[in-house]
Every structure is written in C-alpha cells, then in structure tokens.
C-alpha cells in the first residue's frame, strides 16, 4: 500500500489526536522503533498479515519511519499513524491520592496527574491509497496482540472512515484482510463494509471489502449495539447496496 496523491484536506497528527477516551493517534517518531520491532516479531501478529513488510528489525523500522516523516507533510489527510491506548492508573494509588486530596495534602493538579491514564503503544491505523488503484483509498489496522478483542479496531476504523468521507469527500473506501482472518472480516462488517470477493493484494489473494459513502452515512447513524446485532444476524454476507448505486461525492484523487 502507498500514499501517492496529495490531499486537499490538511490533517496534522504531530500532536496526539484523541479518537476516543481510550484511543489516540499520532505520527510515528524515532522512539517508536522498539515497539514496532516487538510487534512485528510477535508470531500472532505476523500470522494475520496480508502485507507482511519486514519490520521485525530496527534497520527496516528506521527506514519505514523515515519514509513516513516525508509523506506526512507531502500527503496531508492520509497516512499510517501510531496508535496508543489508555491504560487506567492503579486503583489503590488513585484511592490514596483522593484521600490525600480530601485531607488537603495534595492539590487538584497532582490529583489530576495521578488519575490520568498512561498511554501505551498498541499498533497503527492507516488510511492510504491502493498500490493497484492509486485513486482508491483503503483503511487498515495493525494492533499488538494485547489490544485485540476490545473494540479498539472499531473505534479507530470509525475515525478513519469519518476522515475519508467527511474529511476527504471520498465516494468509497476499501478494506482488505486474509481470507482466513475472521476477526478482521467481522470488524470490517461491523464498520459497515460489504464483501467484494477476492482481490490481488501485494502479490497475494486477499478478501476485499468495500463501503460507499451513502451507506456509511446511514450505517454510522445507527447505535453501535444495533450495528453489532445486524452483523451477527444470519443474513447474506454482503449487506450493503452495490457501490454504483450511491451518488458520487465528486472528490478527485
């Protein structure tokens, strides 16, 4: 996957962007090298990838981050962003701090510092152009194993789709995963994507999913619980209308 077309919608994440109370995104920096290496050395993560770039050693990660620094400024609005999840503070420490605050031993600022979550690396989220169709966008996520199963992928995916449709005015967005990756497929369906068959992807066959802007507007207006129930109903795999049925957004790539 690559980013090759400058965007008219500026989006700078050189400072962390809060996606939800427990997820934030920012641009990658050099202090992320060790975290990226560890993530790509995890066989559980590697087994899920359809574009397994060799990011399991520091030299490759340095080159990767160096390239990111260049296109963050050249291709505003799209990118691959570092994801961090909120880790709640220790409950006993918070209790002690609140007791000290009630007794006047510490001030408001110190209490707020103790109560604030710690932000821990948990992978990345991406909104990039397809190699084989540079005018088309795809979303993606690559999370550490300890961040699986907590709906962070849904929260990040919703933010990416909002950026693609509301921020960039795109007509449609794609997603890809290994045909055997049921968790990723379920996540894409929960975001409103419909299955679009198999497609060549970085030299392998991947399951392709697509969502149109009109469907996203209707789908995102539903409560999340209702969307989850709809995905779990035993109905046809592709739930959304054909992409061509939605009016074009008129956005150039």
Buried (B, 14 or more C-beta within 10 A) or exposed (E): BEBBBEBEBEBEBEEBBEBBEBBBBBBBEEEBBEBBBEBBEBEEBEEBBBBBEEBBEEEBBBEBBEEBEEBBEEBBBBBBBBBBBBEEBEEEEBEEBBEBBEEEEBEEEEBEEBBEEEBBBBBBBBBBBBBEEEEBBBBBBBBBBEBBEBBBBBBBBBBBBBBBBBBBBBBBBBBBBBEEBEEBBBBBBBBBBBBBEEBEBBEBEBBBBBBBBBBBEEBBEEEEEEBBEBBEEEEEEBBBEEBEEBEEBEBEB
